[in-house]
């Protein structure tokens, strides 16, 4: 019903992420302090599997108001029945090229897993994309030798609407946002998930 005439881009799907950080939580601290130049590391796979299957390591970079991702596909299942986080990290390291190995080496700690359902929309000209995430779940991994795939944290029930666009479409996006009756704010699923774990 929006005047931008969004249409469905893909079928809905479940997204699963493992978020990694340094032992000093450098990625977390950079986000909280509002550092304009920051990076997050995550492993993402799609579908209903609770444990990590074929997916990709993503390095999400942010510079001021703009962000982009470097994506490194992984074509093997990482998890086995006796896998510890040490084994999973070693398996991932063996499958990565040199650059992401460095990033993962600086962020070796699996902090949390989150899962959510995502809907995809796009404008008819293909320039502006919108994702709507719901049923967000968080699983604490910090200080755990084995992955926790079943014990969920209690988190607020929210939906997250994100608008993704090239820099030259900034003015068009401002007009689109003005016609959406929601509050625009910073949001990080990693930060919010960690706050739920820490009860901040």
C-alpha positions, 0 to 999 in steps of 0.5 A: 500500500506504500506509494513507492509500490514495493513488490515482493523480491524473494520468498520468505526464509529463515536466517541464522547467524553466529556472531563473533567478537574478540575476547575484549568485545571490540566489535561490541564496544565500537558499536556502543561508542558510536565509532564511525569506522567499525566491523562485525563478523558473522557466519550466516546460513539459511533454512531451518537447520539449527546448526551451521550448514553451508553458508558464508562468513560475512564481514560487515563494514560500516563507515559513517552512515554507509555499510557494505559486506564482504562475503566468503561462501562456505560449501561444507557443513561445519557442525558434527555431533561432537563439535566444540566451538574450538573444532567449529572455528578450526573447520571454518579457518581451514575453509577460508581464504587469507583475508577473512582468516585474519578477521576471524583470528581477531574475532575468534569468540562465538558470542551468540546465535540468532535466528529470525524470519525475513520478508523481502521487498523492492521498488519497481526500479530495483534501487531500494530494498526493504527487509522485514524481520520477525520472530527474532530468537537469541542463543547465548554462546559466550563461555560455552565450550559446546554450541547452544542450539536450544536454550533461548534468551528472553528478548523483547518481541519486535520486528525490524524494518531495514531499508537498503539503498545506494548513496544516490538514492538518499533523497528518494529514501527520505521521502519513503521513510516520511510515509512509514509510521514508525520511528527511525533509529539505530538497531543492531541485532548483535548488540540487542541480543548481547544486551539480553544475554547480559541483562543490560 
